[in-house]
Amino acid sequence: MREGNENLVLLTPAAGAKVAALMAREGQGEFLRVAISGGGCNGLSYKLKFVPEPRRGDILVRSAGVRVVVDSKSALYLKGTHLDYSPALVAGGFKFSNPNAKASCSCGESFSL
């Protein structure tokens, strides 16, 4: 596992607090995996998942008190991405701000390059 930094992915304080609360409630693991997979309205979509440990080849980023792991393939698409959280009832939830995305859908969960 390699150590990365917040230039790869950065969680805002609001996102970090929400992730920590969900992590404690879910009990699925102590790491947040952020990944990119095929699918979604625009071809690529974001995946968030709690995992008990990193996999070989993962990049570890510590941001807003959260240990985030990213696989090397997803890292190519995520570089510079900020993850925020809004508690708003309408259009709330986790929001990705990815400087690499050329287009994104209105749901904010998928993008294209």
PDB file as gemmi writes it, atoms N, CA and C in Angstrom:
CRYST1    1.000    1.000    1.000  90.00  90.00  90.00 P 1                      
ATOM      1  N   MET A   1       0.841  -1.185   0.000  1.00  0.00           N  
ATOM      2  CA  MET A   1       0.000   0.000   0.000  1.00  0.00           C  
ATOM      3  C   MET A   1       0.879   1.239   0.000  1.00  0.00           C  
ATOM      4  N   ARG A   2       0.507   2.197  -0.839  1.00  0.00           N  
ATOM      5  CA  ARG A   2       1.241   3.460  -0.914  1.00  0.00           C  
ATOM      6  C   ARG A   2       0.482   4.540  -0.162  1.00  0.00           C  
ATOM      7  N   GLU A   3       1.224   5.498   0.349  1.00  0.00           N  
ATOM      8  CA  GLU A   3       0.612   6.664   0.994  1.00  0.00           C  
ATOM      9  C   GLU A   3       0.399   7.729  -0.065  1.00  0.00           C  
ATOM     10  N   GLY A   4      -0.809   8.251  -0.122  1.00  0.00           N  
ATOM     11  CA  GLY A   4      -1.111   9.357  -1.021  1.00  0.00           C  
ATOM     12  C   GLY A   4      -1.395  10.590  -0.192  1.00  0.00           C  
ATOM     13  N   ASN A   5      -1.906  11.617  -0.828  1.00  0.00           N  
ATOM     14  CA  ASN A   5      -2.269  12.818  -0.083  1.00  0.00           C  
ATOM     15  C   ASN A   5      -3.584  13.388  -0.618  1.00  0.00           C  
ATOM     16  N   GLU A   6      -3.996  14.514  -0.065  1.00  0.00           N  
ATOM     17  CA  GLU A   6      -5.290  15.087  -0.418  1.00  0.00           C  
ATOM     18  C   GLU A   6      -5.324  15.668  -1.830  1.00  0.00           C  
ATOM     19  N   ASN A   7      -4.202  15.646  -2.548  1.00  0.00           N  
ATOM     20  CA  ASN A   7      -4.235  16.027  -3.962  1.00  0.00           C  
ATOM     21  C   ASN A   7      -4.961  14.963  -4.778  1.00  0.00           C  
ATOM     22  N   LEU A   8      -5.056  13.750  -4.247  1.00  0.00           N  
ATOM     23  CA  LEU A   8      -5.781  12.681  -4.929  1.00  0.00           C  
ATOM     24  C   LEU A   8      -7.274  12.804  -4.637  1.00  0.00           C  
ATOM     25  N   VAL A   9      -7.627  12.759  -3.371  1.00  0.00           N  
ATOM     26  CA  VAL A   9      -9.026  12.920  -2.967  1.00  0.00           C  
ATOM     27  C   VAL A   9      -9.049  13.631  -1.619  1.00  0.00           C  
ATOM     28  N   LEU A  10      -9.959  14.592  -1.493  1.00  0.00           N  
ATOM     29  CA  LEU A  10     -10.062  15.399  -0.278  1.00  0.00           C  
ATOM     30  C   LEU A  10     -11.498  15.351   0.221  1.00  0.00           C  
ATOM     31  N   LEU A  11     -11.673  15.058   1.500  1.00  0.00           N  
ATOM     32  CA  LEU A  11     -12.992  15.113   2.112  1.00  0.00           C  
ATOM     33  C   LEU A  11     -13.126  16.430   2.856  1.00  0.00           C  
ATOM     34  N   THR A  12     -14.257  17.089   2.684  1.00  0.00           N  
ATOM     35  CA  THR A  12     -14.511  18.300   3.457  1.00  0.00           C  
ATOM     36  C   THR A  12     -14.786  17.879   4.899  1.00  0.00           C  
ATOM     37  N   PRO A  13     -14.702  18.812   5.851  1.00  0.00           N  
ATOM     38  CA  PRO A  13     -15.014  18.460   7.241  1.00  0.00           C  
ATOM     39  C   PRO A  13     -16.417  17.855   7.396  1.00  0.00           C  
ATOM     40  N   ALA A  14     -17.399  18.365   6.639  1.00  0.00           N  
ATOM     41  CA  ALA A  14     -18.767  17.826   6.708  1.00  0.00           C  
ATOM     42  C   ALA A  14     -18.805  16.382   6.219  1.00  0.00           C  
ATOM     43  N   ALA A  15     -18.087  16.086   5.133  1.00  0.00           N  
ATOM     44  CA  ALA A  15     -18.044  14.721   4.601  1.00  0.00           C  
ATOM     45  C   ALA A  15     -17.320  13.804   5.577  1.00  0.00           C  
ATOM     46  N   GLY A  16     -16.223  14.270   6.150  1.00  0.00           N  
ATOM     47  CA  GLY A  16     -15.471  13.467   7.112  1.00  0.00           C  
ATOM     48  C   GLY A  16     -16.308  13.100   8.323  1.00  0.00           C  
ATOM     49  N   ALA A  17     -17.071  14.073   8.834  1.00  0.00           N  
ATOM     50  CA  ALA A  17     -17.922  13.825  10.005  1.00  0.00           C  
ATOM     51  C   ALA A  17     -19.015  12.814   9.681  1.00  0.00           C  
ATOM     52  N   LYS A  18     -19.632  12.940   8.505  1.00  0.00           N  
ATOM     53  CA  LYS A  18     -20.697  12.008   8.117  1.00  0.00           C  
ATOM     54  C   LYS A  18     -20.141  10.606   7.895  1.00  0.00           C  
ATOM     55  N   VAL A  19     -18.992  10.510   7.237  1.00  0.00           N  
ATOM     56  CA  VAL A  19     -18.364   9.204   7.006  1.00  0.00           C  
ATOM     57  C   VAL A  19     -18.032   8.547   8.345  1.00  0.00           C  
ATOM     58  N   ALA A  20     -17.471   9.300   9.280  1.00  0.00           N  
ATOM     59  CA  ALA A  20     -17.114   8.750  10.594  1.00  0.00           C  
ATOM     60  C   ALA A  20     -18.360   8.240  11.321  1.00  0.00           C  
ATOM     61  N   ALA A  21     -19.459   8.999  11.255  1.00  0.00           N  
ATOM     62  CA  ALA A  21     -20.703   8.582  11.906  1.00  0.00           C  
ATOM     63  C   ALA A  21     -21.260   7.317  11.255  1.00  0.00           C  
ATOM     64  N   LEU A  22     -21.248   7.265   9.928  1.00  0.00           N  
ATOM     65  CA  LEU A  22     -21.740   6.082   9.217  1.00  0.00           C  
ATOM     66  C   LEU A  22     -20.853   4.869   9.472  1.00  0.00           C  
ATOM     67  N   MET A  23     -19.553   5.100   9.517  1.00  0.00           N  
ATOM     68  CA  MET A  23     -18.596   4.018   9.757  1.00  0.00           C  
ATOM     69  C   MET A  23     -18.858   3.383  11.124  1.00  0.00           C  
ATOM     70  N   ALA A  24     -19.082   4.218  12.124  1.00  0.00           N  
ATOM     71  CA  ALA A  24     -19.344   3.721  13.478  1.00  0.00           C  
ATOM     72  C   ALA A  24     -20.669   2.958  13.519  1.00  0.00           C  
ATOM     73  N   ARG A  25     -21.674   3.466  12.820  1.00  0.00           N  
ATOM     74  CA  ARG A  25     -22.993   2.829  12.826  1.00  0.00           C  
ATOM     75  C   ARG A  25     -23.002   1.506  12.057  1.00  0.00           C  
ATOM     76  N   GLU A  26     -22.358   1.498  10.890  1.00  0.00           N  
ATOM     77  CA  GLU A  26     -22.385   0.320  10.020  1.00  0.00           C  
ATOM     78  C   GLU A  26     -21.494  -0.811  10.525  1.00  0.00           C  
ATOM     79  N   GLY A  27     -20.334  -0.474  11.088  1.00  0.00           N  
ATOM     80  CA  GLY A  27     -19.426  -1.490  11.588  1.00  0.00           C  
ATOM     81  C   GLY A  27     -18.867  -2.414  10.513  1.00  0.00           C  
ATOM     82  N   GLN A  28     -18.738  -1.918   9.287  1.00  0.00           N  
ATOM     83  CA  GLN A  28     -18.263  -2.739   8.170  1.00  0.00           C  
ATOM     84  C   GLN A  28     -16.756  -2.663   7.964  1.00  0.00           C  
ATOM     85  N   GLY A  29     -16.114  -1.647   8.502  1.00  0.00           N  
ATOM     86  CA  GLY A  29     -14.681  -1.502   8.332  1.00  0.00           C  
ATOM     87  C   GLY A  29     -14.236  -0.112   8.722  1.00  0.00           C  
ATOM     88  N   GLU A  30     -12.923   0.055   8.816  1.00  0.00           N  
ATOM     89  CA  GLU A  30     -12.353   1.319   9.271  1.00  0.00           C  
ATOM     90  C   GLU A  30     -11.768   2.150   8.140  1.00  0.00           C  
ATOM     91  N   PHE A  31     -11.985   1.707   6.898  1.00  0.00           N  
ATOM     92  CA  PHE A  31     -11.484   2.434   5.736  1.00  0.00           C  
ATOM     93  C   PHE A  31     -12.650   2.726   4.808  1.00  0.00           C  
ATOM     94  N   LEU A  32     -12.610   3.891   4.156  1.00  0.00           N  
ATOM     95  CA  LEU A  32     -13.595   4.227   3.132  1.00  0.00           C  
ATOM     96  C   LEU A  32     -12.953   3.988   1.775  1.00  0.00           C  
ATOM     97  N   ARG A  33     -13.522   3.067   1.008  1.00  0.00           N  
ATOM     98  CA  ARG A  33     -13.032   2.831  -0.352  1.00  0.00           C  
ATOM     99  C   ARG A  33     -13.812   3.738  -1.302  1.00  0.00           C  
ATOM    100  N   VAL A  34     -13.071   4.548  -2.063  1.00  0.00           N  
ATOM    101  CA  VAL A  34     -13.663   5.376  -3.109  1.00  0.00           C  
ATOM    102  C   VAL A  34     -13.182   4.787  -4.427  1.00  0.00           C  
ATOM    103  N   ALA A  35     -14.134   4.423  -5.277  1.00  0.00           N  
ATOM    104  CA  ALA A  35     -13.778   3.774  -6.535  1.00  0.00           C  
ATOM    105  C   ALA A  35     -14.612   4.322  -7.678  1.00  0.00           C  
ATOM    106  N   ILE A  36     -14.135   4.077  -8.880  1.00  0.00           N  
ATOM    107  CA  ILE A  36     -14.838   4.435 -10.103  1.00  0.00           C  
ATOM    108  C   ILE A  36     -15.182   3.128 -10.801  1.00  0.00           C  
ATOM    109  N   SER A  37     -16.420   3.024 -11.276  1.00  0.00           N  
ATOM    110  CA  SER A  37     -16.784   1.835 -12.041  1.00  0.00           C  
ATOM    111  C   SER A  37     -17.576   2.253 -13.268  1.00  0.00           C  
ATOM    112  N   GLY A  38     -17.651   1.371 -14.228  1.00  0.00           N  
ATOM    113  CA  GLY A  38     -18.426   1.645 -15.432  1.00  0.00           C  
ATOM    114  C   GLY A  38     -19.901   1.655 -15.087  1.00  0.00           C  
ATOM    115  N   GLY A  39     -20.660   2.499 -15.777  1.00  0.00           N  
ATOM    116  CA  GLY A  39     -22.100   2.570 -15.540  1.00  0.00           C  
ATOM    117  C   GLY A  39     -22.535   3.970 -15.196  1.00  0.00           C  
ATOM    118  N   GLY A  40     -23.798   4.112 -14.865  1.00  0.00           N  
ATOM    119  CA  GLY A  40     -24.342   5.430 -14.556  1.00  0.00           C  
ATOM    120  C   GLY A  40     -24.786   6.137 -15.822  1.00  0.00           C  
ATOM    121  N   CYS A  41     -25.406   7.266 -15.655  1.00  0.00           N  
ATOM    122  CA  CYS A  41     -25.965   8.031 -16.777  1.00  0.00           C  
ATOM    123  C   CYS A  41     -24.899   8.451 -17.784  1.00  0.00           C  
ATOM    124  N   ASN A  42     -23.685   8.711 -17.303  1.00  0.00           N  
ATOM    125  CA  ASN A  42     -22.641   9.272 -18.172  1.00  0.00           C  
ATOM    126  C   ASN A  42     -21.452   8.354 -18.411  1.00  0.00           C  
ATOM    127  N   GLY A  43     -21.566   7.086 -18.096  1.00  0.00           N  
ATOM    128  CA  GLY A  43     -20.494   6.152 -18.425  1.00  0.00           C  
ATOM    129  C   GLY A  43     -19.632   5.687 -17.270  1.00  0.00           C  
ATOM    130  N   LEU A  44     -19.370   6.559 -16.294  1.00  0.00           N  
ATOM    131  CA  LEU A  44     -18.566   6.196 -15.123  1.00  0.00           C  
ATOM    132  C   LEU A  44     -19.319   6.637 -13.871  1.00  0.00           C  
ATOM    133  N   SER A  45     -19.244   5.836 -12.825  1.00  0.00           N  
ATOM    134  CA  SER A  45     -19.923   6.239 -11.598  1.00  0.00           C  
ATOM    135  C   SER A  45     -19.028   6.040 -10.379  1.00  0.00           C  
ATOM    136  N   TYR A  46     -19.330   6.798  -9.342  1.00  0.00           N  
ATOM    137  CA  TYR A  46     -18.573   6.749  -8.094  1.00  0.00           C  
ATOM    138  C   TYR A  46     -19.153   5.657  -7.197  1.00  0.00           C  
ATOM    139  N   LYS A  47     -18.280   4.973  -6.483  1.00  0.00           N  
ATOM    140  CA  LYS A  47     -18.704   3.964  -5.513  1.00  0.00           C  
ATOM    141  C   LYS A  47     -18.027   4.270  -4.181  1.00  0.00           C  
ATOM    142  N   LEU A  48     -18.811   4.259  -3.115  1.00  0.00           N  
ATOM    143  CA  LEU A  48     -18.301   4.427  -1.755  1.00  0.00           C  
ATOM    144  C   LEU A  48     -18.641   3.164  -0.974  1.00  0.00           C  
ATOM    145  N   LYS A  49     -17.673   2.641  -0.239  1.00  0.00           N  
ATOM    146  CA  LYS A  49     -17.890   1.410   0.506  1.00  0.00           C  
ATOM    147  C   LYS A  49     -16.938   1.369   1.689  1.00  0.00           C  
ATOM    148  N   PHE A  50     -17.424   0.870   2.827  1.00  0.00           N  
ATOM    149  CA  PHE A  50     -16.549   0.675   3.982  1.00  0.00           C  
ATOM    150  C   PHE A  50     -15.888  -0.688   3.861  1.00  0.00           C  
ATOM    151  N   VAL A  51     -14.594  -0.738   4.104  1.00  0.00           N  
ATOM    152  CA  VAL A  51     -13.847  -1.993   4.024  1.00  0.00           C  
ATOM    153  C   VAL A  51     -12.981  -2.158   5.269  1.00  0.00           C  
ATOM    154  N   PRO A  52     -12.743  -3.411   5.684  1.00  0.00           N  
ATOM    155  CA  PRO A  52     -11.952  -3.647   6.898  1.00  0.00           C  
ATOM    156  C   PRO A  52     -10.461  -3.392   6.719  1.00  0.00           C  
ATOM    157  N   GLU A  53      -9.969  -3.529   5.491  1.00  0.00           N  
ATOM    158  CA  GLU A  53      -8.535  -3.315   5.264  1.00  0.00           C  
ATOM    159  C   GLU A  53      -8.283  -2.983   3.799  1.00  0.00           C  
ATOM    160  N   PRO A  54      -7.168  -2.305   3.526  1.00  0.00           N  
ATOM    161  CA  PRO A  54      -6.809  -1.992   2.134  1.00  0.00           C  
ATOM    162  C   PRO A  54      -6.410  -3.258   1.379  1.00  0.00           C  
ATOM    163  N   ARG A  55      -6.459  -3.178   0.071  1.00  0.00           N  
ATOM    164  CA  ARG A  55      -5.971  -4.274  -0.776  1.00  0.00           C  
ATOM    165  C   ARG A  55      -4.572  -3.927  -1.264  1.00  0.00           C  
ATOM    166  N   ARG A  56      -3.883  -4.935  -1.749  1.00  0.00           N  
ATOM    167  CA  ARG A  56      -2.545  -4.702  -2.284  1.00  0.00           C  
ATOM    168  C   ARG A  56      -2.639  -3.742  -3.469  1.00  0.00           C  
ATOM    169  N   GLY A  57      -1.764  -2.759  -3.501  1.00  0.00           N  
ATOM    170  CA  GLY A  57      -1.751  -1.789  -4.580  1.00  0.00           C  
ATOM    171  C   GLY A  57      -2.607  -0.558  -4.320  1.00  0.00           C  
ATOM    172  N   ASP A  58      -3.368  -0.561  -3.209  1.00  0.00           N  
ATOM    173  CA  ASP A  58      -4.192   0.599  -2.875  1.00  0.00           C  
ATOM    174  C   ASP A  58      -3.338   1.793  -2.472  1.00  0.00           C  
ATOM    175  N   ILE A  59      -3.918   2.962  -2.636  1.00  0.00           N  
ATOM    176  CA  ILE A  59      -3.309   4.211  -2.179  1.00  0.00           C  
ATOM    177  C   ILE A  59      -4.122   4.679  -0.975  1.00  0.00           C  
ATOM    178  N   LEU A  60      -3.434   4.974   0.118  1.00  0.00           N  
ATOM    179  CA  LEU A  60      -4.091   5.433   1.340  1.00  0.00           C  
ATOM    180  C   LEU A  60      -3.971   6.945   1.447  1.00  0.00           C  
ATOM    181  N   VAL A  61      -5.121   7.594   1.650  1.00  0.00           N  
ATOM    182  CA  VAL A  61      -5.158   9.041   1.845  1.00  0.00           C  
ATOM    183  C   VAL A  61      -5.869   9.303   3.166  1.00  0.00           C  
ATOM    184  N   ARG A  62      -5.248  10.122   4.003  1.00  0.00           N  
ATOM    185  CA  ARG A  62      -5.897  10.537   5.253  1.00  0.00           C  
ATOM    186  C   ARG A  62      -6.464  11.933   5.040  1.00  0.00           C  
ATOM    187  N   SER A  63      -7.791  12.036   5.174  1.00  0.00           N  
ATOM    188  CA  SER A  63      -8.447  13.319   4.924  1.00  0.00           C  
ATOM    189  C   SER A  63      -9.625  13.485   5.874  1.00  0.00           C  
ATOM    190  N   ALA A  64      -9.711  14.620   6.532  1.00  0.00           N  
ATOM    191  CA  ALA A  64     -10.800  14.954   7.457  1.00  0.00           C  
ATOM    192  C   ALA A  64     -11.010  13.856   8.502  1.00  0.00           C  
ATOM    193  N   GLY A  65      -9.896  13.264   8.967  1.00  0.00           N  
ATOM    194  CA  GLY A  65      -9.976  12.246   9.998  1.00  0.00           C  
ATOM    195  C   GLY A  65     -10.390  10.865   9.505  1.00  0.00           C  
ATOM    196  N   VAL A  66     -10.488  10.697   8.186  1.00  0.00           N  
ATOM    197  CA  VAL A  66     -10.917   9.425   7.594  1.00  0.00           C  
ATOM    198  C   VAL A  66      -9.761   8.819   6.809  1.00  0.00           C  
ATOM    199  N   ARG A  67      -9.617   7.505   6.920  1.00  0.00           N  
ATOM    200  CA  ARG A  67      -8.639   6.794   6.097  1.00  0.00           C  
ATOM    201  C   ARG A  67      -9.358   6.323   4.832  1.00  0.00           C  
ATOM    202  N   VAL A  68      -8.962   6.920   3.718  1.00  0.00           N  
ATOM    203  CA  VAL A  68      -9.578   6.638   2.421  1.00  0.00           C  
ATOM    204  C   VAL A  68      -8.625   5.775   1.613  1.00  0.00           C  
ATOM    205  N   VAL A  69      -9.147   4.707   0.988  1.00  0.00           N  
ATOM    206  CA  VAL A  69      -8.326   3.884   0.109  1.00  0.00           C  
ATOM    207  C   VAL A  69      -8.878   3.954  -1.310  1.00  0.00           C  
ATOM    208  N   VAL A  70      -7.943   4.026  -2.259  1.00  0.00           N  
ATOM    209  CA  VAL A  70      -8.281   4.141  -3.676  1.00  0.00           C  
ATOM    210  C   VAL A  70      -7.402   3.159  -4.440  1.00  0.00           C  
ATOM    211  N   ASP A  71      -8.005   2.383  -5.337  1.00  0.00           N  
ATOM    212  CA  ASP A  71      -7.183   1.498  -6.165  1.00  0.00           C  
ATOM    213  C   ASP A  71      -6.501   2.335  -7.240  1.00  0.00           C  
ATOM    214  N   SER A  72      -5.400   1.824  -7.775  1.00  0.00           N  
ATOM    215  CA  SER A  72      -4.586   2.622  -8.694  1.00  0.00           C  
ATOM    216  C   SER A  72      -5.335   2.988  -9.981  1.00  0.00           C  
ATOM    217  N   LYS A  73      -6.239   2.142 -10.442  1.00  0.00           N  
ATOM    218  CA  LYS A  73      -7.007   2.452 -11.654  1.00  0.00           C  
ATOM    219  C   LYS A  73      -7.974   3.615 -11.401  1.00  0.00           C  
ATOM    220  N   SER A  74      -8.703   3.567 -10.287  1.00  0.00           N  
ATOM    221  CA  SER A  74      -9.629   4.649  -9.946  1.00  0.00           C  
ATOM    222  C   SER A  74      -8.891   5.960  -9.702  1.00  0.00           C  
ATOM    223  N   ALA A  75      -7.656   5.867  -9.184  1.00  0.00           N  
ATOM    224  CA  ALA A  75      -6.872   7.066  -8.876  1.00  0.00           C  
ATOM    225  C   ALA A  75      -6.672   7.935 -10.117  1.00  0.00           C  
ATOM    226  N   LEU A  76      -6.573   7.299 -11.287  1.00  0.00           N  
ATOM    227  CA  LEU A  76      -6.389   8.057 -12.526  1.00  0.00           C  
ATOM    228  C   LEU A  76      -7.569   8.993 -12.787  1.00  0.00           C  
ATOM    229  N   TYR A  77      -8.769   8.556 -12.429  1.00  0.00           N  
ATOM    230  CA  TYR A  77      -9.983   9.347 -12.667  1.00  0.00           C  
ATOM    231  C   TYR A  77     -10.314  10.286 -11.516  1.00  0.00           C  
ATOM    232  N   LEU A  78      -9.789   9.990 -10.325  1.00  0.00           N  
ATOM    233  CA  LEU A  78     -10.162  10.752  -9.128  1.00  0.00           C  
ATOM    234  C   LEU A  78      -9.248  11.923  -8.809  1.00  0.00           C  
ATOM    235  N   LYS A  79      -8.066  11.980  -9.383  1.00  0.00           N  
ATOM    236  CA  LYS A  79      -7.069  12.984  -8.993  1.00  0.00           C  
ATOM    237  C   LYS A  79      -7.685  14.381  -8.887  1.00  0.00           C  
ATOM    238  N   GLY A  80      -7.595  14.965  -7.702  1.00  0.00           N  
ATOM    239  CA  GLY A  80      -8.107  16.315  -7.471  1.00  0.00           C  
ATOM    240  C   GLY A  80      -9.562  16.375  -7.046  1.00  0.00           C  
ATOM    241  N   THR A  81     -10.184  15.224  -6.833  1.00  0.00           N  
ATOM    242  CA  THR A  81     -11.606  15.184  -6.481  1.00  0.00           C  
ATOM    243  C   THR A  81     -11.842  15.585  -5.023  1.00  0.00           C  
ATOM    244  N   HIS A  82     -12.883  16.378  -4.808  1.00  0.00           N  
ATOM    245  CA  HIS A  82     -13.320  16.751  -3.465  1.00  0.00           C  
ATOM    246  C   HIS A  82     -14.650  16.062  -3.199  1.00  0.00           C  
ATOM    247  N   LEU A  83     -14.796  15.520  -1.996  1.00  0.00           N  
ATOM    248  CA  LEU A  83     -16.046  14.893  -1.581  1.00  0.00           C  
ATOM    249  C   LEU A  83     -16.639  15.724  -0.459  1.00  0.00           C  
ATOM    250  N   ASP A  84     -17.870  16.187  -0.680  1.00  0.00           N  
ATOM    251  CA  ASP A  84     -18.556  17.017   0.301  1.00  0.00           C  
ATOM    252  C   ASP A  84     -19.829  16.292   0.727  1.00  0.00           C  
ATOM    253  N   TYR A  85     -20.432  16.781   1.805  1.00  0.00           N  
ATOM    254  CA  TYR A  85     -21.696  16.217   2.271  1.00  0.00           C  
ATOM    255  C   TYR A  85     -22.632  17.353   2.653  1.00  0.00           C  
ATOM    256  N   SER A  86     -23.898  17.218   2.250  1.00  0.00           N  
ATOM    257  CA  SER A  86     -24.921  18.188   2.630  1.00  0.00           C  
ATOM    258  C   SER A  86     -26.086  17.440   3.263  1.00  0.00           C  
ATOM    259  N   PRO A  87     -26.559  17.917   4.430  1.00  0.00           N  
ATOM    260  CA  PRO A  87     -27.688  17.259   5.079  1.00  0.00           C  
ATOM    261  C   PRO A  87     -29.048  17.693   4.518  1.00  0.00           C  
ATOM    262  N   ALA A  88     -29.064  18.519   3.485  1.00  0.00           N  
ATOM    263  CA  ALA A  88     -30.323  19.032   2.930  1.00  0.00           C  
ATOM    264  C   ALA A  88     -31.243  17.897   2.496  1.00  0.00           C  
ATOM    265  N   LEU A  89     -32.540  18.080   2.695  1.00  0.00           N  
ATOM    266  CA  LEU A  89     -33.512  17.066   2.297  1.00  0.00           C  
ATOM    267  C   LEU A  89     -33.607  16.953   0.779  1.00  0.00           C  
ATOM    268  N   VAL A  90     -33.517  18.075   0.100  1.00  0.00           N  
ATOM    269  CA  VAL A  90     -33.558  18.074  -1.361  1.00  0.00           C  
ATOM    270  C   VAL A  90     -32.139  18.264  -1.877  1.00  0.00           C  
ATOM    271  N   ALA A  91     -31.696  17.374  -2.720  1.00  0.00           N  
ATOM    272  CA  ALA A  91     -30.354  17.419  -3.317  1.00  0.00           C  
ATOM    273  C   ALA A  91     -29.245  17.343  -2.269  1.00  0.00           C  
ATOM    274  N   GLY A  92     -29.519  16.690  -1.153  1.00  0.00           N  
ATOM    275  CA  GLY A  92     -28.506  16.497  -0.118  1.00  0.00           C  
ATOM    276  C   GLY A  92     -27.721  15.231  -0.368  1.00  0.00           C  
ATOM    277  N   GLY A  93     -26.874  14.880   0.590  1.00  0.00           N  
ATOM    278  CA  GLY A  93     -26.065  13.674   0.479  1.00  0.00           C  
ATOM    279  C   GLY A  93     -24.640  13.988   0.094  1.00  0.00           C  
ATOM    280  N   PHE A  94     -23.914  12.952  -0.307  1.00  0.00           N  
ATOM    281  CA  PHE A  94     -22.523  13.123  -0.717  1.00  0.00           C  
ATOM    282  C   PHE A  94     -22.462  13.692  -2.125  1.00  0.00           C  
ATOM    283  N   LYS A  95     -21.555  14.646  -2.322  1.00  0.00           N  
ATOM    284  CA  LYS A  95     -21.384  15.290  -3.629  1.00  0.00           C  
ATOM    285  C   LYS A  95     -19.921  15.242  -4.021  1.00  0.00           C  
ATOM    286  N   PHE A  96     -19.672  14.790  -5.236  1.00  0.00           N  
ATOM    287  CA  PHE A  96     -18.320  14.740  -5.783  1.00  0.00           C  
ATOM    288  C   PHE A  96     -18.075  15.960  -6.649  1.00  0.00           C  
ATOM    289  N   SER A  97     -16.911  16.561  -6.484  1.00  0.00           N  
ATOM    290  CA  SER A  97     -16.461  17.641  -7.354  1.00  0.00           C  
ATOM    291  C   SER A  97     -15.156  17.166  -7.976  1.00  0.00           C  
ATOM    292  N   ASN A  98     -15.242  16.749  -9.255  1.00  0.00           N  
ATOM    293  CA  ASN A  98     -14.115  16.111  -9.926  1.00  0.00           C  
ATOM    294  C   ASN A  98     -13.643  16.988 -11.082  1.00  0.00           C  
ATOM    295  N   PRO A  99     -12.417  17.537 -10.997  1.00  0.00           N  
ATOM    296  CA  PRO A  99     -11.917  18.416 -12.065  1.00  0.00           C  
ATOM    297  C   PRO A  99     -11.654  17.674 -13.379  1.00  0.00           C  
ATOM    298  N   ASN A 100     -11.621  16.346 -13.347  1.00  0.00           N  
ATOM    299  CA  ASN A 100     -11.364  15.566 -14.552  1.00  0.00           C  
ATOM    300  C   ASN A 100     -12.621  15.322 -15.381  1.00  0.00           C  
ATOM    301  N   ALA A 101     -13.791  15.487 -14.764  1.00  0.00           N  
ATOM    302  CA  ALA A 101     -15.047  15.195 -15.454  1.00  0.00           C  
ATOM    303  C   ALA A 101     -15.354  16.270 -16.494  1.00  0.00           C  
ATOM    304  N   LYS A 102     -15.627  15.840 -17.698  1.00  0.00           N  
ATOM    305  CA  LYS A 102     -16.012  16.767 -18.765  1.00  0.00           C  
ATOM    306  C   LYS A 102     -17.513  17.025 -18.715  1.00  0.00           C  
ATOM    307  N   ALA A 103     -18.257  16.027 -18.265  1.00  0.00           N  
ATOM    308  CA  ALA A 103     -19.708  16.152 -18.134  1.00  0.00           C  
ATOM    309  C   ALA A 103     -20.147  15.298 -16.961  1.00  0.00           C  
ATOM    310  N   SER A 104     -21.195  15.736 -16.286  1.00  0.00           N  
ATOM    311  CA  SER A 104     -21.747  14.921 -15.213  1.00  0.00           C  
ATOM    312  C   SER A 104     -23.261  15.010 -15.292  1.00  0.00           C  
ATOM    313  N   CYS A 105     -23.930  14.041 -14.707  1.00  0.00           N  
ATOM    314  CA  CYS A 105     -25.387  14.042 -14.773  1.00  0.00           C  
ATOM    315  C   CYS A 105     -25.955  14.836 -13.598  1.00  0.00           C  
ATOM    316  N   SER A 106     -27.230  15.101 -13.661  1.00  0.00           N  
ATOM    317  CA  SER A 106     -27.857  15.913 -12.618  1.00  0.00           C  
ATOM    318  C   SER A 106     -27.874  15.218 -11.258  1.00  0.00           C  
ATOM    319  N   CYS A 107     -27.804  13.876 -11.250  1.00  0.00           N  
ATOM    320  CA  CYS A 107     -27.801  13.174  -9.963  1.00  0.00           C  
ATOM    321  C   CYS A 107     -26.447  13.316  -9.264  1.00  0.00           C  
ATOM    322  N   GLY A 108     -25.390  13.689 -10.012  1.00  0.00           N  
ATOM    323  CA  GLY A 108     -24.082  13.910  -9.413  1.00  0.00           C  
ATOM    324  C   GLY A 108     -23.333  12.638  -9.082  1.00  0.00           C  
ATOM    325  N   GLU A 109     -23.853  11.498  -9.510  1.00  0.00           N  
ATOM    326  CA  GLU A 109     -23.224  10.230  -9.171  1.00  0.00           C  
ATOM    327  C   GLU A 109     -22.493   9.597 -10.351  1.00  0.00           C  
ATOM    328  N   SER A 110     -22.576  10.208 -11.518  1.00  0.00           N  
ATOM    329  CA  SER A 110     -21.827   9.660 -12.653  1.00  0.00           C  
ATOM    330  C   SER A 110     -21.242  10.796 -13.472  1.00  0.00           C  
ATOM    331  N   PHE A 111     -20.269  10.465 -14.302  1.00  0.00           N  
ATOM    332  CA  PHE A 111     -19.578  11.484 -15.078  1.00  0.00           C  
ATOM    333  C   PHE A 111     -18.952  10.847 -16.299  1.00  0.00           C  
ATOM    334  N   SER A 112     -18.432  11.679 -17.191  1.00  0.00           N  
ATOM    335  CA  SER A 112     -17.678  11.188 -18.344  1.00  0.00           C  
ATOM    336  C   SER A 112     -16.444  12.038 -18.501  1.00  0.00           C  
ATOM    337  N   LEU A 113     -15.461  11.490 -19.216  1.00  0.00           N  
ATOM    338  CA  LEU A 113     -14.179  12.186 -19.411  1.00  0.00           C  
ATOM    339  C   LEU A 113     -14.085  12.736 -20.822  1.00  0.00           C  
TER     340      LEU A 113                                                      
END                                                                             
